[in-house]
Amino acid sequence: MINVPVTYPSGASVVVEVEQNADQVWVSDMGMGLVEAEMMAAQESYERRARAKAEEFGVLYDNSAMFVLWAPMGRLEAAVVCVANASAQASSDAVRHAAETQSHKQSAVVYERIKDVFGEQSVSRSVKVYGKRASWEAQNVVHFLKAHRAIFEPMTMDSNSISTKFLMFSDLRESDSEHYSLNVVIDDMEQLDARAKMVGDVANIVRLNAPDRDFRQHGAAA
């Protein structure tokens, strides 16, 4: 077993198995890339990305493990590097795709909720908005009079989702030309960990099933 300085999305190091037979070696990730994807609910996204990464790195994939079959001993280092990178990148791509898919689904649910509260004519699915330093594609934007807009972004507990919302809302709060009500919508307050709670410093955190009056209050607030 060899620990490789490459990591999976969870932060765990990639470990590959090496088996020697005479002057040849067999190298495998033991299916740990798939296990990582399963642990993060991304198994449905893994197979396609695993096959693509196997082809990119010149290794084999058998619906479970990434491996190199009986390479010359002189190619051991290359075989380890290729298997480790194929496994880690396939897992990362699968997790990212699964998170994006979940985000799109959640955004659609939030849109329906916001539309019910404020009326379809007042709500845009997405709008480009401008902060002090950058422009952003905001989801579920309610348009009020006098250039006031309320943003209701869906947020999951995925680290990328949390980081993106924090950066976006931090920038929008400093906008000199726009007036926004900044809100993130989550499924359950009990899901919030310490990192997610930090978003509360720059935006309101609203439960998806909160009463209509809560959405209206947050929408009208600065």
Sequence and secondary structure as in RCSB ss.txt:
>XXXX:A:sequence
MINVPVTYPSGASVVVEVEQNADQVWVSDMGMGLVEAEMMAAQESYERRARAKAEEFGVLYDNSAMFVLWAPMGR
LEAAVVCVANASAQASSDAVRHAAETQSHKQSAVVYERIKDVFGEQSVSRSVKVYGKRASWEAQNVVHFLKAHRA
IFEPMTMDSNSISTKFLMFSDLRESDSEHYSLNVVIDDMEQLDARAKMVGDVANIVRLNAPDRDFRQHGAAA
>XXXX:A:secstr
 EEEEEE TTS EEEEEEEEETTEEEEE TTHHHHHHHHTT HHHHHHHHHHHHHHHT EE SS EEEEEEEGGG
HHHHHHHHHHHHHHHHHHHHHHHHHHHHHHHHHHHHHHHHHHH GGGEEEEEEEE SS EEEEEEEEE STTEEE
EEEE  SSHHHHHHHHHHHHHHHT SS EEEEEEEES GGG  HHHHHGGGTSEEEETTS HHHHHHHHH  
